Amino acid sequence: MPWILLSGVKRAKPRPKDGTPGGSRMHIDPKEGHPDMDYAEHMATYKMFCKFTLWSVIIIAVIMALMAYFLT
């Protein structure tokens, strides 16, 4: 029955391959921000944070699966 719970969820549009903004990606307009803000560095840091979070979740899930297998 999980499909009933997810039936009203709208999926994000996939990001176009040509690099144009689209989908659920955040759009940053540097003209509206503070002139001292380094937007390229901001995006690089955010991308690194997302990768770190993804790999942390994967590693924790593997550890939990191994603990469930070996400790039960």
PDB file of N, H, CA, C and O in Angstrom:
ATOM      1  N   MET A   1       0.786  -1.206   0.000  1.00  0.00           N
ATOM      2  CA  MET A   1       0.000   0.000   0.000  1.00  0.00           C
ATOM      3  C   MET A   1       0.833   1.277   0.000  1.00  0.00           C
ATOM      4  O   MET A   1       0.247   2.359   0.044  1.00  0.00           O
ATOM      5  N   PRO A   2       2.175   1.219  -0.047  1.00  0.00           N
ATOM      6  CA  PRO A   2       2.930   2.472  -0.046  1.00  0.00           C
ATOM      7  C   PRO A   2       2.670   3.332  -1.276  1.00  0.00           C
ATOM      8  O   PRO A   2       2.855   4.548  -1.224  1.00  0.00           O
ATOM      9  N   TRP A   3       2.240   2.717  -2.394  1.00  0.00           N
ATOM     10  H   TRP A   3       2.090   1.729  -2.436  1.00  0.00           H
ATOM     11  CA  TRP A   3       1.972   3.507  -3.593  1.00  0.00           C
ATOM     12  C   TRP A   3       0.801   4.458  -3.367  1.00  0.00           C
ATOM     13  O   TRP A   3       0.716   5.500  -4.017  1.00  0.00           O
ATOM     14  N   ILE A   4      -0.101   4.109  -2.453  1.00  0.00           N
ATOM     15  H   ILE A   4      -0.032   3.263  -1.925  1.00  0.00           H
ATOM     16  CA  ILE A   4      -1.215   4.998  -2.146  1.00  0.00           C
ATOM     17  C   ILE A   4      -0.706   6.242  -1.433  1.00  0.00           C
ATOM     18  O   ILE A   4      -1.180   7.349  -1.687  1.00  0.00           O
ATOM     19  N   LEU A   5       0.256   6.058  -0.545  1.00  0.00           N
ATOM     20  H   LEU A   5       0.642   5.159  -0.338  1.00  0.00           H
ATOM     21  CA  LEU A   5       0.807   7.193   0.188  1.00  0.00           C
ATOM     22  C   LEU A   5       1.602   8.117  -0.723  1.00  0.00           C
ATOM     23  O   LEU A   5       1.637   9.327  -0.499  1.00  0.00           O
ATOM     24  N   LEU A   6       2.236   7.562  -1.745  1.00  0.00           N
ATOM     25  H   LEU A   6       2.207   6.580  -1.928  1.00  0.00           H
ATOM     26  CA  LEU A   6       3.084   8.355  -2.621  1.00  0.00           C
ATOM     27  C   LEU A   6       2.377   8.802  -3.893  1.00  0.00           C
ATOM     28  O   LEU A   6       2.994   9.449  -4.740  1.00  0.00           O
ATOM     29  N   SER A   7       1.117   8.478  -4.043  1.00  0.00           N
ATOM     30  H   SER A   7       0.616   7.953  -3.355  1.00  0.00           H
ATOM     31  CA  SER A   7       0.437   8.785  -5.295  1.00  0.00           C
ATOM     32  C   SER A   7       0.284  10.286  -5.527  1.00  0.00           C
ATOM     33  O   SER A   7       0.216  10.718  -6.678  1.00  0.00           O
ATOM     34  N   GLY A   8       0.230  11.082  -4.479  1.00  0.00           N
ATOM     35  H   GLY A   8       0.286  10.731  -3.545  1.00  0.00           H
ATOM     36  CA  GLY A   8       0.071  12.516  -4.636  1.00  0.00           C
ATOM     37  C   GLY A   8       1.385  13.276  -4.687  1.00  0.00           C
ATOM     38  O   GLY A   8       1.382  14.500  -4.815  1.00  0.00           O
ATOM     39  N   VAL A   9       2.508  12.575  -4.589  1.00  0.00           N
ATOM     40  H   VAL A   9       2.510  11.580  -4.484  1.00  0.00           H
ATOM     41  CA  VAL A   9       3.813  13.229  -4.586  1.00  0.00           C
ATOM     42  C   VAL A   9       4.211  13.573  -6.013  1.00  0.00           C
ATOM     43  O   VAL A   9       4.206  12.718  -6.898  1.00  0.00           O
ATOM     44  N   LYS A  10       4.556  14.833  -6.220  1.00  0.00           N
ATOM     45  H   LYS A  10       4.561  15.528  -5.501  1.00  0.00           H
ATOM     46  CA  LYS A  10       5.021  15.249  -7.542  1.00  0.00           C
ATOM     47  C   LYS A  10       6.535  15.092  -7.592  1.00  0.00           C
ATOM     48  O   LYS A  10       7.242  15.502  -6.672  1.00  0.00           O
ATOM     49  N   ARG A  11       7.010  14.513  -8.643  1.00  0.00           N
ATOM     50  H   ARG A  11       6.435  14.180  -9.390  1.00  0.00           H
ATOM     51  CA  ARG A  11       8.441  14.288  -8.804  1.00  0.00           C
ATOM     52  C   ARG A  11       9.092  15.520  -9.433  1.00  0.00           C
ATOM     53  O   ARG A  11       8.495  16.207 -10.262  1.00  0.00           O
ATOM     54  N   ALA A  12      10.332  15.780  -9.017  1.00  0.00           N
ATOM     55  H   ALA A  12      10.817  15.222  -8.344  1.00  0.00           H
ATOM     56  CA  ALA A  12      11.077  16.896  -9.581  1.00  0.00           C
ATOM     57  C   ALA A  12      11.468  16.575 -11.015  1.00  0.00           C
ATOM     58  O   ALA A  12      11.717  15.422 -11.368  1.00  0.00           O
ATOM     59  N   LYS A  13      11.518  17.620 -11.832  1.00  0.00           N
ATOM     60  H   LYS A  13      11.316  18.557 -11.546  1.00  0.00           H
ATOM     61  CA  LYS A  13      11.936  17.432 -13.219  1.00  0.00           C
ATOM     62  C   LYS A  13      13.433  17.138 -13.246  1.00  0.00           C
ATOM     63  O   LYS A  13      14.189  17.721 -12.468  1.00  0.00           O
ATOM     64  N   PRO A  14      13.867  16.249 -14.125  1.00  0.00           N
ATOM     65  CA  PRO A  14      15.305  15.985 -14.207  1.00  0.00           C
ATOM     66  C   PRO A  14      16.053  17.195 -14.738  1.00  0.00           C
ATOM     67  O   PRO A  14      15.506  17.990 -15.502  1.00  0.00           O
ATOM     68  N   ARG A  15      17.300  17.329 -14.330  1.00  0.00           N
ATOM     69  H   ARG A  15      17.744  16.683 -13.709  1.00  0.00           H
ATOM     70  CA  ARG A  15      18.121  18.445 -14.756  1.00  0.00           C
ATOM     71  C   ARG A  15      18.544  18.242 -16.207  1.00  0.00           C
ATOM     72  O   ARG A  15      18.968  17.146 -16.573  1.00  0.00           O
ATOM     73  N   PRO A  16      18.436  19.277 -17.041  1.00  0.00           N
ATOM     74  CA  PRO A  16      18.864  19.136 -18.433  1.00  0.00           C
ATOM     75  C   PRO A  16      20.355  18.858 -18.519  1.00  0.00           C
ATOM     76  O   PRO A  16      21.125  19.318 -17.675  1.00  0.00           O
ATOM     77  N   LYS A  17      20.768  18.105 -19.537  1.00  0.00           N
ATOM     78  H   LYS A  17      20.144  17.731 -20.223  1.00  0.00           H
ATOM     79  CA  LYS A  17      22.177  17.737 -19.709  1.00  0.00           C
ATOM     80  C   LYS A  17      23.029  18.904 -20.194  1.00  0.00           C
ATOM     81  O   LYS A  17      24.251  18.874 -20.041  1.00  0.00           O
ATOM     82  N   ASP A  18      22.413  19.932 -20.774  1.00  0.00           N
ATOM     83  H   ASP A  18      21.421  19.956 -20.898  1.00  0.00           H
ATOM     84  CA  ASP A  18      23.198  21.022 -21.338  1.00  0.00           C
ATOM     85  C   ASP A  18      23.624  22.072 -20.312  1.00  0.00           C
ATOM     86  O   ASP A  18      24.247  23.067 -20.682  1.00  0.00           O
ATOM     87  N   GLY A  19      23.307  21.877 -19.053  1.00  0.00           N
ATOM     88  H   GLY A  19      22.801  21.069 -18.752  1.00  0.00           H
ATOM     89  CA  GLY A  19      23.741  22.783 -17.995  1.00  0.00           C
ATOM     90  C   GLY A  19      22.820  23.962 -17.747  1.00  0.00           C
ATOM     91  O   GLY A  19      23.088  24.768 -16.856  1.00  0.00           O
ATOM     92  N   THR A  20      21.747  24.086 -18.506  1.00  0.00           N
ATOM     93  H   THR A  20      21.529  23.432 -19.230  1.00  0.00           H
ATOM     94  CA  THR A  20      20.815  25.176 -18.266  1.00  0.00           C
ATOM     95  C   THR A  20      20.022  24.902 -16.999  1.00  0.00           C
ATOM     96  O   THR A  20      19.782  23.742 -16.663  1.00  0.00           O
ATOM     97  N   PRO A  21      19.612  25.946 -16.293  1.00  0.00           N
ATOM     98  CA  PRO A  21      18.845  25.717 -15.074  1.00  0.00           C
ATOM     99  C   PRO A  21      17.510  25.048 -15.381  1.00  0.00           C
ATOM    100  O   PRO A  21      16.869  25.340 -16.391  1.00  0.00           O
ATOM    101  N   GLY A  22      17.115  24.170 -14.516  1.00  0.00           N
ATOM    102  H   GLY A  22      17.636  23.932 -13.696  1.00  0.00           H
ATOM    103  CA  GLY A  22      15.844  23.487 -14.708  1.00  0.00           C
ATOM    104  C   GLY A  22      15.615  22.520 -13.567  1.00  0.00           C
ATOM    105  O   GLY A  22      16.483  22.338 -12.713  1.00  0.00           O
ATOM    106  N   GLY A  23      14.474  21.914 -13.554  1.00  0.00           N
ATOM    107  H   GLY A  23      13.769  22.062 -14.248  1.00  0.00           H
ATOM    108  CA  GLY A  23      14.172  20.953 -12.497  1.00  0.00           C
ATOM    109  C   GLY A  23      14.023  21.641 -11.161  1.00  0.00           C
ATOM    110  O   GLY A  23      13.477  22.742 -11.086  1.00  0.00           O
ATOM    111  N   SER A  24      14.496  21.014 -10.114  1.00  0.00           N
ATOM    112  H   SER A  24      14.939  20.120 -10.175  1.00  0.00           H
ATOM    113  CA  SER A  24      14.344  21.565  -8.772  1.00  0.00           C
ATOM    114  C   SER A  24      15.631  22.210  -8.269  1.00  0.00           C
ATOM    115  O   SER A  24      15.782  22.423  -7.066  1.00  0.00           O
ATOM    116  N   ARG A  25      16.555  22.524  -9.167  1.00  0.00           N
ATOM    117  H   ARG A  25      16.432  22.351 -10.144  1.00  0.00           H
ATOM    118  CA  ARG A  25      17.810  23.145  -8.760  1.00  0.00           C
ATOM    119  C   ARG A  25      17.569  24.591  -8.336  1.00  0.00           C
ATOM    120  O   ARG A  25      16.734  25.292  -8.908  1.00  0.00           O
ATOM    121  N   MET A  26      18.311  25.016  -7.332  1.00  0.00           N
ATOM    122  H   MET A  26      18.989  24.447  -6.868  1.00  0.00           H
ATOM    123  CA  MET A  26      18.198  26.379  -6.843  1.00  0.00           C
ATOM    124  C   MET A  26      18.879  27.327  -7.832  1.00  0.00           C
ATOM    125  O   MET A  26      19.993  27.059  -8.282  1.00  0.00           O
ATOM    126  N   HIS A  27      18.223  28.415  -8.165  1.00  0.00           N
ATOM    127  H   HIS A  27      17.318  28.632  -7.800  1.00  0.00           H
ATOM    128  CA  HIS A  27      18.803  29.400  -9.073  1.00  0.00           C
ATOM    129  C   HIS A  27      19.375  30.541  -8.258  1.00  0.00           C
ATOM    130  O   HIS A  27      18.688  31.124  -7.420  1.00  0.00           O
ATOM    131  N   ILE A  28      20.629  30.855  -8.505  1.00  0.00           N
ATOM    132  H   ILE A  28      21.188  30.382  -9.186  1.00  0.00           H
ATOM    133  CA  ILE A  28      21.286  31.958  -7.808  1.00  0.00           C
ATOM    134  C   ILE A  28      21.583  33.043  -8.828  1.00  0.00           C
ATOM    135  O   ILE A  28      22.254  32.799  -9.831  1.00  0.00           O
ATOM    136  N   ASP A  29      21.079  34.239  -8.566  1.00  0.00           N
ATOM    137  H   ASP A  29      20.534  34.437  -7.751  1.00  0.00           H
ATOM    138  CA  ASP A  29      21.354  35.383  -9.431  1.00  0.00           C
ATOM    139  C   ASP A  29      22.358  36.273  -8.712  1.00  0.00           C
ATOM    140  O   ASP A  29      21.987  36.973  -7.770  1.00  0.00           O
ATOM    141  N   PRO A  30      23.625  36.266  -9.134  1.00  0.00           N
ATOM    142  CA  PRO A  30      24.651  37.048  -8.423  1.00  0.00           C
ATOM    143  C   PRO A  30      24.390  38.544  -8.444  1.00  0.00           C
ATOM    144  O   PRO A  30      24.928  39.261  -7.599  1.00  0.00           O
ATOM    145  N   LYS A  31      23.579  39.048  -9.384  1.00  0.00           N
ATOM    146  H   LYS A  31      23.143  38.466 -10.070  1.00  0.00           H
ATOM    147  CA  LYS A  31      23.321  40.487  -9.456  1.00  0.00           C
ATOM    148  C   LYS A  31      22.502  40.957  -8.261  1.00  0.00           C
ATOM    149  O   LYS A  31      22.583  42.124  -7.877  1.00  0.00           O
ATOM    150  N   GLU A  32      21.718  40.070  -7.673  1.00  0.00           N
ATOM    151  H   GLU A  32      21.651  39.122  -7.985  1.00  0.00           H
ATOM    152  CA  GLU A  32      20.860  40.457  -6.551  1.00  0.00           C
ATOM    153  C   GLU A  32      21.537  40.284  -5.195  1.00  0.00           C
ATOM    154  O   GLU A  32      21.021  40.758  -4.184  1.00  0.00           O
ATOM    155  N   GLY A  33      22.678  39.616  -5.162  1.00  0.00           N
ATOM    156  H   GLY A  33      23.097  39.230  -5.984  1.00  0.00           H
ATOM    157  CA  GLY A  33      23.346  39.322  -3.900  1.00  0.00           C
ATOM    158  C   GLY A  33      24.369  40.374  -3.513  1.00  0.00           C
ATOM    159  O   GLY A  33      24.512  41.410  -4.162  1.00  0.00           O
ATOM    160  N   HIS A  34      25.067  40.075  -2.448  1.00  0.00           N
ATOM    161  H   HIS A  34      24.951  39.233  -1.920  1.00  0.00           H
ATOM    162  CA  HIS A  34      26.113  40.956  -1.950  1.00  0.00           C
ATOM    163  C   HIS A  34      27.323  40.875  -2.869  1.00  0.00           C
ATOM    164  O   HIS A  34      27.677  39.781  -3.308  1.00  0.00           O
ATOM    165  N   PRO A  35      27.969  41.996  -3.174  1.00  0.00           N
ATOM    166  CA  PRO A  35      29.087  41.972  -4.119  1.00  0.00           C
ATOM    167  C   PRO A  35      30.300  41.182  -3.614  1.00  0.00           C
ATOM    168  O   PRO A  35      31.110  40.722  -4.418  1.00  0.00           O
ATOM    169  N   ASP A  36      30.433  41.020  -2.298  1.00  0.00           N
ATOM    170  H   ASP A  36      29.775  41.394  -1.644  1.00  0.00           H
ATOM    171  CA  ASP A  36      31.579  40.279  -1.764  1.00  0.00           C
ATOM    172  C   ASP A  36      31.357  38.769  -1.751  1.00  0.00           C
ATOM    173  O   ASP A  36      32.271  38.017  -1.414  1.00  0.00           O
ATOM    174  N   MET A  37      30.166  38.318  -2.109  1.00  0.00           N
ATOM    175  H   MET A  37      29.423  38.929  -2.382  1.00  0.00           H
ATOM    176  CA  MET A  37      29.860  36.892  -2.082  1.00  0.00           C
ATOM    177  C   MET A  37      30.493  36.194  -3.284  1.00  0.00           C
ATOM    178  O   MET A  37      30.318  36.622  -4.425  1.00  0.00           O
ATOM    179  N   ASP A  38      31.228  35.120  -3.017  1.00  0.00           N
ATOM    180  H   ASP A  38      31.370  34.772  -2.090  1.00  0.00           H
ATOM    181  CA  ASP A  38      31.851  34.324  -4.076  1.00  0.00           C
ATOM    182  C   ASP A  38      30.907  33.168  -4.405  1.00  0.00           C
ATOM    183  O   ASP A  38      30.928  32.139  -3.731  1.00  0.00           O
ATOM    184  N   TYR A  39      30.084  33.333  -5.435  1.00  0.00           N
ATOM    185  H   TYR A  39      30.067  34.169  -5.983  1.00  0.00           H
ATOM    186  CA  TYR A  39      29.049  32.358  -5.744  1.00  0.00           C
ATOM    187  C   TYR A  39      29.625  31.054  -6.276  1.00  0.00           C
ATOM    188  O   TYR A  39      29.062  29.989  -6.026  1.00  0.00           O
ATOM    189  N   ALA A  40      30.722  31.115  -6.997  1.00  0.00           N
ATOM    190  H   ALA A  40      31.179  31.981  -7.201  1.00  0.00           H
ATOM    191  CA  ALA A  40      31.350  29.883  -7.493  1.00  0.00           C
ATOM    192  C   ALA A  40      31.836  29.035  -6.319  1.00  0.00           C
ATOM    193  O   ALA A  40      31.653  27.818  -6.308  1.00  0.00           O
ATOM    194  N   GLU A  41      32.447  29.672  -5.347  1.00  0.00           N
ATOM    195  H   GLU A  41      32.596  30.661  -5.355  1.00  0.00           H
ATOM    196  CA  GLU A  41      32.917  28.945  -4.167  1.00  0.00           C
ATOM    197  C   GLU A  41      31.740  28.424  -3.342  1.00  0.00           C
ATOM    198  O   GLU A  41      31.804  27.330  -2.781  1.00  0.00           O
ATOM    199  N   HIS A  42      30.673  29.205  -3.274  1.00  0.00           N
ATOM    200  H   HIS A  42      30.621  30.093  -3.730  1.00  0.00           H
ATOM    201  CA  HIS A  42      29.465  28.785  -2.557  1.00  0.00           C
ATOM    202  C   HIS A  42      28.898  27.501  -3.172  1.00  0.00           C
ATOM    203  O   HIS A  42      28.572  26.556  -2.454  1.00  0.00           O
ATOM    204  N   MET A  43      28.782  27.474  -4.497  1.00  0.00           N
ATOM    205  H   MET A  43      29.046  28.242  -5.080  1.00  0.00           H
ATOM    206  CA  MET A  43      28.235  26.298  -5.170  1.00  0.00           C
ATOM    207  C   MET A  43      29.166  25.094  -5.027  1.00  0.00           C
ATOM    208  O   MET A  43      28.695  23.966  -4.875  1.00  0.00           O
ATOM    209  N   ALA A  44      30.473  25.318  -5.074  1.00  0.00           N
ATOM    210  H   ALA A  44      30.856  26.233  -5.198  1.00  0.00           H
ATOM    211  CA  ALA A  44      31.422  24.214  -4.896  1.00  0.00           C
ATOM    212  C   ALA A  44      31.309  23.638  -3.482  1.00  0.00           C
ATOM    213  O   ALA A  44      31.345  22.421  -3.302  1.00  0.00           O
ATOM    214  N   THR A  45      31.175  24.499  -2.495  1.00  0.00           N
ATOM    215  H   THR A  45      31.146  25.488  -2.642  1.00  0.00           H
ATOM    216  CA  THR A  45      31.027  24.040  -1.117  1.00  0.00           C
ATOM    217  C   THR A  45      29.728  23.271  -0.933  1.00  0.00           C
ATOM    218  O   THR A  45      29.707  22.239  -0.263  1.00  0.00           O
ATOM    219  N   TYR A  46      28.648  23.764  -1.519  1.00  0.00           N
ATOM    220  H   TYR A  46      28.665  24.602  -2.063  1.00  0.00           H
ATOM    221  CA  TYR A  46      27.359  23.084  -1.412  1.00  0.00           C
ATOM    222  C   TYR A  46      27.399  21.711  -2.082  1.00  0.00           C
ATOM    223  O   TYR A  46      26.852  20.741  -1.557  1.00  0.00           O
ATOM    224  N   LYS A  47      28.048  21.633  -3.241  1.00  0.00           N
ATOM    225  H   LYS A  47      28.493  22.421  -3.668  1.00  0.00           H
ATOM    226  CA  LYS A  47      28.181  20.359  -3.947  1.00  0.00           C
ATOM    227  C   LYS A  47      28.988  19.361  -3.106  1.00  0.00           C
ATOM    228  O   LYS A  47      28.640  18.182  -3.030  1.00  0.00           O
ATOM    229  N   MET A  48      30.069  19.844  -2.473  1.00  0.00           N
ATOM    230  H   MET A  48      30.351  20.801  -2.534  1.00  0.00           H
ATOM    231  CA  MET A  48      30.881  18.988  -1.614  1.00  0.00           C
ATOM    232  C   MET A  48      30.059  18.523  -0.405  1.00  0.00           C
ATOM    233  O   MET A  48      30.154  17.362  -0.008  1.00  0.00           O
ATOM    234  N   PHE A  49      29.265  19.407   0.174  1.00  0.00           N
ATOM    235  H   PHE A  49      29.188  20.351  -0.148  1.00  0.00           H
ATOM    236  CA  PHE A  49      28.415  19.053   1.301  1.00  0.00           C
ATOM    237  C   PHE A  49      27.419  17.960   0.916  1.00  0.00           C
ATOM    238  O   PHE A  49      27.209  17.012   1.673  1.00  0.00           O
ATOM    239  N   CYS A  50      26.811  18.093  -0.260  1.00  0.00           N
ATOM    240  H   CYS A  50      26.982  18.863  -0.875  1.00  0.00           H
ATOM    241  CA  CYS A  50      25.844  17.085  -0.722  1.00  0.00           C
ATOM    242  C   CYS A  50      26.507  15.730  -0.931  1.00  0.00           C
ATOM    243  O   CYS A  50      25.941  14.701  -0.562  1.00  0.00           O
ATOM    244  N   LYS A  51      27.700  15.721  -1.519  1.00  0.00           N
ATOM    245  H   LYS A  51      28.159  16.557  -1.818  1.00  0.00           H
ATOM    246  CA  LYS A  51      28.426  14.463  -1.717  1.00  0.00           C
ATOM    247  C   LYS A  51      28.791  13.833  -0.374  1.00  0.00           C
ATOM    248  O   LYS A  51      28.644  12.624  -0.195  1.00  0.00           O
ATOM    249  N   PHE A  52      29.265  14.649   0.568  1.00  0.00           N
ATOM    250  H   PHE A  52      29.384  15.631   0.422  1.00  0.00           H
ATOM    251  CA  PHE A  52      29.622  14.140   1.886  1.00  0.00           C
ATOM    252  C   PHE A  52      28.405  13.543   2.587  1.00  0.00           C
ATOM    253  O   PHE A  52      28.496  12.481   3.202  1.00  0.00           O
ATOM    254  N   THR A  53      27.277  14.224   2.493  1.00  0.00           N
ATOM    255  H   THR A  53      27.203  15.088   1.993  1.00  0.00           H
ATOM    256  CA  THR A  53      26.054  13.724   3.117  1.00  0.00           C
ATOM    257  C   THR A  53      25.616  12.410   2.494  1.00  0.00           C
ATOM    258  O   THR A  53      25.249  11.476   3.207  1.00  0.00           O
ATOM    259  N   LEU A  54      25.651  12.331   1.179  1.00  0.00           N
ATOM    260  H   LEU A  54      25.950  13.090   0.600  1.00  0.00           H
ATOM    261  CA  LEU A  54      25.271  11.102   0.484  1.00  0.00           C
ATOM    262  C   LEU A  54      26.158   9.933   0.906  1.00  0.00           C
ATOM    263  O   LEU A  54      25.653   8.866   1.254  1.00  0.00           O
ATOM    264  N   TRP A  55      27.469  10.127   0.876  1.00  0.00           N
ATOM    265  H   TRP A  55      27.879  10.994   0.593  1.00  0.00           H
ATOM    266  CA  TRP A  55      28.376   9.033   1.241  1.00  0.00           C
ATOM    267  C   TRP A  55      28.265   8.677   2.724  1.00  0.00           C
ATOM    268  O   TRP A  55      28.419   7.512   3.090  1.00  0.00           O
ATOM    269  N   SER A  56      28.002   9.658   3.576  1.00  0.00           N
ATOM    270  H   SER A  56      27.877  10.605   3.279  1.00  0.00           H
ATOM    271  CA  SER A  56      27.815   9.360   5.003  1.00  0.00           C
ATOM    272  C   SER A  56      26.599   8.466   5.208  1.00  0.00           C
ATOM    273  O   SER A  56      26.657   7.506   5.977  1.00  0.00           O
ATOM    274  N   VAL A  57      25.505   8.771   4.531  1.00  0.00           N
ATOM    275  H   VAL A  57      25.457   9.550   3.906  1.00  0.00           H
ATOM    276  CA  VAL A  57      24.292   7.960   4.656  1.00  0.00           C
ATOM    277  C   VAL A  57      24.543   6.550   4.129  1.00  0.00           C
ATOM    278  O   VAL A  57      24.102   5.574   4.737  1.00  0.00           O
ATOM    279  N   ILE A  58      25.245   6.437   3.005  1.00  0.00           N
ATOM    280  H   ILE A  58      25.603   7.230   2.512  1.00  0.00           H
ATOM    281  CA  ILE A  58      25.542   5.111   2.441  1.00  0.00           C
ATOM    282  C   ILE A  58      26.409   4.301   3.393  1.00  0.00           C
ATOM    283  O   ILE A  58      26.131   3.125   3.628  1.00  0.00           O
ATOM    284  N   ILE A  59      27.444   4.905   3.940  1.00  0.00           N
ATOM    285  H   ILE A  59      27.669   5.861   3.749  1.00  0.00           H
ATOM    286  CA  ILE A  59      28.335   4.195   4.863  1.00  0.00           C
ATOM    287  C   ILE A  59      27.591   3.774   6.120  1.00  0.00           C
ATOM    288  O   ILE A  59      27.772   2.652   6.593  1.00  0.00           O
ATOM    289  N   ILE A  60      26.762   4.646   6.666  1.00  0.00           N
ATOM    290  H   ILE A  60      26.615   5.558   6.281  1.00  0.00           H
ATOM    291  CA  ILE A  60      26.000   4.304   7.863  1.00  0.00           C
ATOM    292  C   ILE A  60      25.023   3.167   7.572  1.00  0.00           C
ATOM    293  O   ILE A  60      24.842   2.282   8.408  1.00  0.00           O
ATOM    294  N   ALA A  61      24.393   3.179   6.401  1.00  0.00           N
ATOM    295  H   ALA A  61      24.539   3.898   5.722  1.00  0.00           H
ATOM    296  CA  ALA A  61      23.466   2.105   6.034  1.00  0.00           C
ATOM    297  C   ALA A  61      24.209   0.769   5.916  1.00  0.00           C
ATOM    298  O   ALA A  61      23.693  -0.265   6.340  1.00  0.00           O
ATOM    299  N   VAL A  62      25.413   0.787   5.342  1.00  0.00           N
ATOM    300  H   VAL A  62      25.832   1.627   4.998  1.00  0.00           H
ATOM    301  CA  VAL A  62      26.208  -0.446   5.231  1.00  0.00           C
ATOM    302  C   VAL A  62      26.601  -0.944   6.618  1.00  0.00           C
ATOM    303  O   VAL A  62      26.521  -2.140   6.897  1.00  0.00           O
ATOM    304  N   ILE A  63      27.019  -0.041   7.473  1.00  0.00           N
ATOM    305  H   ILE A  63      27.084   0.931   7.246  1.00  0.00           H
ATOM    306  CA  ILE A  63      27.386  -0.434   8.841  1.00  0.00           C
ATOM    307  C   ILE A  63      26.187  -1.032   9.565  1.00  0.00           C
ATOM    308  O   ILE A  63      26.318  -2.050  10.245  1.00  0.00           O
ATOM    309  N   MET A  64      25.029  -0.413   9.427  1.00  0.00           N
ATOM    310  H   MET A  64      24.923   0.414   8.874  1.00  0.00           H
ATOM    311  CA  MET A  64      23.821  -0.942  10.076  1.00  0.00           C
ATOM    312  C   MET A  64      23.460  -2.323   9.527  1.00  0.00           C
ATOM    313  O   MET A  64      23.063  -3.203  10.290  1.00  0.00           O
ATOM    314  N   ALA A  65      23.593  -2.523   8.216  1.00  0.00           N
ATOM    315  H   ALA A  65      23.916  -1.808   7.596  1.00  0.00           H
ATOM    316  CA  ALA A  65      23.294  -3.830   7.628  1.00  0.00           C
ATOM    317  C   ALA A  65      24.276  -4.883   8.129  1.00  0.00           C
ATOM    318  O   ALA A  65      23.879  -6.010   8.429  1.00  0.00           O
ATOM    319  N   LEU A  66      25.536  -4.529   8.221  1.00  0.00           N
ATOM    320  H   LEU A  66      25.858  -3.614   7.978  1.00  0.00           H
ATOM    321  CA  LEU A  66      26.543  -5.469   8.729  1.00  0.00           C
ATOM    322  C   LEU A  66      26.292  -5.796  10.209  1.00  0.00           C
ATOM    323  O   LEU A  66      26.435  -6.944  10.629  1.00  0.00           O
ATOM    324  N   MET A  67      25.920  -4.785  10.986  1.00  0.00           N
ATOM    325  H   MET A  67      25.803  -3.853  10.645  1.00  0.00           H
ATOM    326  CA  MET A  67      25.602  -5.041  12.393  1.00  0.00           C
ATOM    327  C   MET A  67      24.392  -5.944  12.533  1.00  0.00           C
ATOM    328  O   MET A  67      24.367  -6.821  13.397  1.00  0.00           O
ATOM    329  N   ALA A  68      23.380  -5.738  11.685  1.00  0.00           N
ATOM    330  H   ALA A  68      23.400  -5.026  10.983  1.00  0.00           H
ATOM    331  CA  ALA A  68      22.191  -6.579  11.741  1.00  0.00           C
ATOM    332  C   ALA A  68      22.534  -8.018  11.376  1.00  0.00           C
ATOM    333  O   ALA A  68      21.977  -8.952  11.953  1.00  0.00           O
ATOM    334  N   TYR A  69      23.429  -8.201  10.443  1.00  0.00           N
ATOM    335  H   TYR A  69      23.882  -7.442   9.975  1.00  0.00           H
ATOM    336  CA  TYR A  69      23.800  -9.540   9.995  1.00  0.00           C
ATOM    337  C   TYR A  69      24.670 -10.261  11.033  1.00  0.00           C
ATOM    338  O   TYR A  69      24.405 -11.413  11.376  1.00  0.00           O
ATOM    339  N   PHE A  70      25.703  -9.582  11.528  1.00  0.00           N
ATOM    340  H   PHE A  70      25.918  -8.646  11.249  1.00  0.00           H
ATOM    341  CA  PHE A  70      26.684 -10.235  12.397  1.00  0.00           C
ATOM    342  C   PHE A  70      26.297 -10.229  13.884  1.00  0.00           C
ATOM    343  O   PHE A  70      26.776 -11.077  14.637  1.00  0.00           O
ATOM    344  N   LEU A  71      25.465  -9.322  14.309  1.00  0.00           N
ATOM    345  H   LEU A  71      25.076  -8.634  13.697  1.00  0.00           H
ATOM    346  CA  LEU A  71      25.171  -9.218  15.740  1.00  0.00           C
ATOM    347  C   LEU A  71      23.819  -9.818  16.132  1.00  0.00           C
ATOM    348  O   LEU A  71      23.401  -9.708  17.284  1.00  0.00           O
ATOM    349  N   THR A  72      23.138 -10.449  15.177  1.00  0.00           N
ATOM    350  H   THR A  72      23.477 -10.538  14.241  1.00  0.00           H
ATOM    351  CA  THR A  72      21.864 -11.098  15.539  1.00  0.00           C
ATOM    352  C   THR A  72      21.965 -12.594  15.435  1.00  0.00           C
ATOM    353  O   THR A  72      20.991 -13.299  15.702  1.00  0.00           O
TER     354      THR A  72
END
